[in-house]
Amino acid sequence: MTPEVLPILFQDEALVAVNKPANLLVHRSLVSRHDVRFAVQIVRDQVGRAVHPPHRLDRGTSGALLFALDRDGARALGEQFERREVGKTYLAVVRGVPELEGFIDRPLARVVDPIEGDLPPGPPQPALTRWRRLATGEMPWAIDPYPTSRYSLVELTPETGRQHQLRRHLKHLGNPIVGDGTYGKGVHNRAFAEHLHSHRMLLHCSRLTFAHPVSGAAMAIVAPLPADFSAVLDAFGWTVET
């Protein structure tokens, strides 16, 4: 059997960045004890050495995923994430039509993991997200009292990195991400699955910018949209610059 590989976006002696597909965990989780595929293991086998993730993407999110090839590099990158020095850009398809652009300042508490028992969520922490609407579209399926359904393509720039931040902020905005089984709306998710054969959360990390942990050089990792996300954009007639 041919080993699974992920598209490599960048690699040198200190770093490797890949384009993670949707529905792949970054690493093992108690919540998903039956999963056997993890990005850490796939990339480790692919490059032939240990890899250390300084950040993560949710299982359902695709896009740029960064690994350091030693613990010092992972620590240096992790500190950049903590200091909010890493630029992160996402694309998402959302329900409805938000304003052209805006800023969400809504603190978020940690999401309680049922595996952890009675561990409290802790106090809400600052959570900041900017959004920009890129395109709008309408589909001829009736949901609730409306004869058609409207959707938007948005660019999201989180300035903090709270758990499920973008998904929770978009729900708060009233424009949940399509395909999000936790914070989205099931009737819209089912419509996309039925009519557009889309069975994923439509959230993609398209760009990461940071300082190289060894040289200090400015880095920009760009992750092209995967085919399943692009197919949805094609159905709407939307295009994005990569």
QUIGI-V248333 format. One record per run of one state. SS is the DSSP state (~ for helix, > for strand, _ for the rest). FROM is the first residue (numbers start at 1). LEN is the number of residues. Records with the same first field share a line. If there is no record, write none. Layout:
# QUIGI-V248333
SS->FROM-LEN, FROM-LEN
This chain:
# QUIGI-V248333
_->1-6, 12-3, 21-4, 26-12, 48-4, 54-8, 69-2, 83-4, 96-5, 106-2, 109-5, 117-8, 126-2, 140-3, 144-2, 147-2, 159-6, 174-3, 178-8, 197-6, 212-6, 223-4, 237-6
>->7-5, 15-6, 25-1, 38-1, 52-2, 62-7, 87-9, 101-5, 108-1, 125-1, 128-12, 143-1, 146-1, 149-10, 177-1, 203-9, 218-5
~->39-9, 71-12, 114-3, 165-9, 186-11, 227-10
